Amino acid sequence: MPDTQIIDLRGEIEPGRDSRIFPHGFLGSSNESLELQVKAIHGELRTLKEFESLQRIGIACYDGDTDLVKPFAQSLAGLEPLERLEMALSDMGSLRHLARDRGIRIIDEIRPEAPGRLGELYRMGIRSSMTLPIYGQERLLGFIFFNSTKIGFFCGTIPERLGIYAKLIAFLLISEVMSVNLVRAVTKTAQEVTRLRDFETATHLDRMSNYARLIATKGAKRWNLTDEFIEHVYWFAPLHDIGKVAVADTILLKPGKLTDVETLKMRRHVESGVAIIDAIVAEFGPHTIRDIDMARNIIAFHHENFDGSGYPAGAAGHQIPIEGRIVALADVFDALTSERPYKRKWSNEEAIAYISALSGTKFDPDCVDVFLSVQDDVVGIQQFFGDEASS
């Protein structure tokens, strides 16, 4: 292993202070996805002769709750994309030490017998790499990967020069994560202020958001979803029922069947949720939180049915955004397999039979097909995020 150099990426970056760090106004494109911004940075670098063999920049995000390192965005020059791979940081010795030491890992020559991801990089033509951890507010957020087709590329002044761009990319990811956390913090505060006593526990939100990410990941090629899109589904899924802060506890926690009037009041939580997210956007500005429209879609469409019989808009088929179709299935499955004041806990087999019977009417058939193919992973999520009520 070559000598390592420490670059601190804990957020001491201020946009506009240094044109070398923020060339050509990259931070001015807040409406663009992080992947598009990384591609712009990569393209800028490759206009310089010494960086022509820098063939890939990749970003992985880290989920501290599950210990998973997950692909988030990448830019490739003449290479096929890598297969999506998620791994526990605790199982990745080199990256684990890198995160602990906050250093730079430089591999001068990737060998053909290299295991795991490095072996995949070799087979796609990559011969050397440089990896850095990203920290925000003293918390590990992910990693940046620079890959070259040239052996020994990351020598001399190259690491220092790329460090400038690494800080820029780190800033972009930090901004992305912190903006999502802002929305989630505001909605959580709204729940606490109104003293919501809902059956939708923290473990329900953990499970259903992981189910949603699982469906999106498995169906990514089918729906042409990016890694960034998949993570946003996971991040925003827990906001789906924020509108229930406006529903009275007498309705929300009623053990028996709701009356027609109560049902109408319960259904208004969708409009209330949309109003809350719109108020957040109005307060902080439409460009503060990237992909906030996805959060709005999840809230607005998660009770729509594929055949148009849902509410509140009666949207049908592909009028329902894919994120809404995914979250609808994930939410119902966890509700069925959890105990509620008005129902017993169903077995996975019962819930799967119910969902399968409603494929094409209540649920998107593609989502159902994908979900049925990942049942081993579903059980793993259930085991990891146990039911609070049964603990």
N, C-alpha and C positions, 0 to 999 in steps of 0.2 A: 504494500500500500504506500503511495507517495506521501510526502509531507503534506499536512493540511494547514490551511490558513483560515483564521476566524474572520467572518464577516457578520456583524451584528445586524439582524433584520427585524428588530423589535419595534419598528414604527417610527423611528426618528427621521421621517421623511416629510418634507413640506412641499407640496406642489408649487412650481413656479420659482423656487429659490435657485435652481441650477439648471440651465438649459441643457447641460450634458446629461442630467438625470432624466429630464422630461423633454426630449427632443420632439420638435414638430407638433407639439400640443396633443400628445397621445391621451392625456387625461381629459381632454375636451370632448371625447366621444362617449359620454356616459350612457347613451342609448344603445351603444353597440355591446354585444356580448363580450365577455372576457376573452373568449377564444378568438374573436375577430380582432380584438386589440392586441393579443399576443401575436397573431399573424402579421399585424401591421409592424410590430416591433421586430419580428423575425425578418420580414421583408426589408426593413430599413437596415438591419445588420448585414444582410447578404448583398447589399449594394456595395459594401466595402470588400475589396479583394481578399483581405486576410480572413474574412468570415464566410467565404463562399462555400467552404466545406462544413459549415454548421448546418446540418441537415434537419435537426429536430429541436424544438423546445417543448417540453411537456410540463404540466402542472398536475400535481395530485393533492387532494385535500385530505385532512385528517379529522376523523370523528372520534373525539375523546370518549364519548359514551359507549361506543362499541369497539374502540381501539382499531378501527379499520382505516387503512390508507386506500383512497379511492381515486381513480383518474377523474380529472375535472376539465382540462382543456389541453389541446396540443396544436402545434403548427409543424407541418411536414413539408419538405422540399424534395419532391421526386421519390418519396417513399410511401409504401402502403401503411395504413394505420395499424397500430398494435391492437390485439384483442383486449377488450376491457378485462382488467384483473383487479380484484380486491383482496387485500391480505391484511392480517392483523400485524400491527407494528411490532408486537412482542415476538412475532415469528420472523422478523426481518432484522437479523443481527446488525448488519452494516448501517441500515437507516436508523435503527434504534440508537446506536452509538452516536451517529451523526446528529440526531435530534438532541441527545443529551449534551453533547459537546458544543453544539451550535457552530460547527465548522463547515469546511468545504471538503467533499470527497471527490478526488480526481483519480480516474482510472486511465492511465496512459495507453494501455492496450487491452482491449477486451478479447479474450481468447475463445476459440471455437468450442472448447469444452466447458465454458462458463455455465453455471447452473441458472435455472429460473429465467427471470426477466432479462438478465444480461445475455444469456444464450439466445433469446429471441431477438435482442438488439443486434447481436453479431450476425444472425441469419438474415436480417434485413439490411445489412451493410454497414452498420454502426461499428466503429473501431475504438472510440474513446469517449469518455463522458465526464461531466462535472455536475455534481448534485449539491444543492443547498437547502437547508430547512427554512421555513417561513414561520415567524412568530408574530403575534399581535397581542398586545396587553399581557405579555408573559405567558401566552398560551400557544402551543404548537398548532398551527393551522394547516400546514402541508409542506410540500417540497417542490422545488424547481429542478428540472432536469435539462441540461444542455448536452446534446449528442452530436458527434462529428463522425464523418466517414474517414477521417485521417488519423492515423496512429500518432500519439503524442501531440495532438492539437492543442491541448490545454496546458501550454507551457509559456514561459516568458511573461509578457505583460497581458496575455489573453485573459487569465482569470480576473485580474484587477479591472480590466476594461469591461468584461461581462458582468462584473459585480455591480456596476452602475445600472445595467439593464435588469439585473436580478432584483435590485431594490425597487425599480419601477414596477416590475411584475408583482413583487411582494405587496407593494402598496395597492395595486389593483385588486388582488385577492383579499387583502385585509379590508378594503373598502366594501367589497362584495359581501363578505361574511358579516361585517359589522352593521351594514345597512339592513340585512335580513334579521339580525339579532335585535335591531332597533324596532322593527315591526313586531316581532314576537314579544319583546319586552312591553311595548305599549299595549298590545292586546291582553297580555297576561295581567298587567296592571288594571285594565278595565274589568277583567274577571274578578280580581281581588277586591277592587273598590265596590263592586256590586255584590260582593260576598256570594258569588255563584256557588251553589252546592249541586254540582252536576255529577251524574254517574260516569261521565267521561274522564276517568282518572288519568294520571300521568302515564301509566303503563298502557292504557288504551291508545293514547296519542303516539307513544313510542312504537307500539306494535303496528298500528294502521299506517303510520308514515313509513315504516320499514317494509310493510307489504307493498305499499305504493311504489317505493323505490325498486323493490324486487320485480314487480310487474313491468315497470318502465325499463329496467335493465335487460330483462329477458326479451322484451318486445322491441328493443332499441332499433334493430335492423328492420323489423317489420314496419315501424313507424318513422324511421329515419331520425331518431332522437340522438342528440349529442350528449356527451358525459355531463356537460354543464346543465343541460335541460333536466337530466335525471336527478342531479343533486338539488336543483331548485324544486322539483316535485317533492322530494324528501323534506326539504327545509320548510316549504309552505303548506304541506298537507295538514299539519296540526292546527292550522288556522281555520279549517273548513267550517267548524260550528261556532265561531266566535260570536255570531249573532244571538246565541242562546243566552248571552248576558241580559238580553231584553225580555226573556221569557220568565214568567213568575214560577217560583219553586212549586207552587200548588199544581201547576201543569207539568213542569219538568220532572218532578219526582213522584207524580201520581202513580200509585201501584196498580191501579186498574185501568181499564180502557178509557181513552179520552172521548169526550163528547164531540159532536160535530163542531161546535163553537170552539172548544179547546184545541181541536185539531187545526182549525184555521189559524188560531193564535200561535200554535207551535210552528206552523209552516212559515210564519212571518219572520222566523229567525234568519232565513236566507236573505231577505231584503235588509234586515237589520245588520247582518254581517257585511253585506256590500256597502251599506252606508258607513260602517265603521272603517273599512279599508279605504273608502273614498275620502273620509275625513282625515285619515292619516296622510294620504297623498296630498291633500290640500294643505295640510299643516307643514309638511316637510318638503314639498315640491315634487313634481312628477318625475324628475330626473335623479332624485336622491337615491331611490331604491330600484336597481335594475330588475327587470322582469316582474315588476309589481303586478302587471296584468295577469300573470300566471296565478298569483295569489287571489286576485279578484275572480278569475275564472273558476278556481277550485271552490271558492265560497259560493259563487252564483250558480254553478252547474252540478254540484255533487248530489242533488236530489232529482235531477232530470233522468228520465228513462230512455233507453235506446229506441223504444217504439213511440216516443212522444207523449206518453201518459204521465210523465213526472211533473214536477213543479219547480219554480214558479212560472217559467216561460213556456213549458210544453215543447221544449227543443227536442229534436229527434236525430238519431244517427250521428253523422259527422258534423251536424250543427253544434253538437256538444264537443268542446275542445277535448283533446286526448287526455289532458291532465284531469279534467272533470270526470271523464269515463273511468280513468284509472283509480282515482280517489274514491269514487262512488262504490266500486267493487271492494276496495280495501277496507273502507269504513263499514260496509254491511257485513263483511265476513267477520270482522272483529266484534261487531255488536252481537252477531248471532252466537259466537263462541265465547261470549262473556256473560256473566250474570248481571241482570238489570232488575230494578225494582218491580218491573211488570212482566218479567220472563225468566225462565230458567236458562242455564248455560247449555248450549247445544254442543254436541260432539263435532269434530271436524268433518266426519263423514256425513252427518245430517246437514251441516252448512254447505258442504260441497254439492250434495244432492239438490238442495234448494237453489243454489246459484246456477247449477247446470240446467235445471228445469226452466230457469228464467233467462237463459242465454238467448239473445236476440229480441227479447221483450224489455226486461228491466236493464239487462247488462249488455255491453258490447261483446259480441261473440269472440272477437279477437282477444279481448282482455280476459275472458273466461278461459279460452284455450291456453293462453300464456300462464294464467294463474294455476290451472290444473297441472301444468308441467313442472311446477316448482314446489310441490307439497313437502318435500323433505326440508327445503329451506324455510318454509312456513313453520314447520314444527320446531326448527332451530330457533326462530324468532320468538315463538311462544315460550320455549324453555328459557331463553335469555331474559325476556321481559315477562316475568311471572305476574299473575293477576293479584293485585293488592288485596282484593276482597277475600282471596283464599289463603293469604299468607298470615 
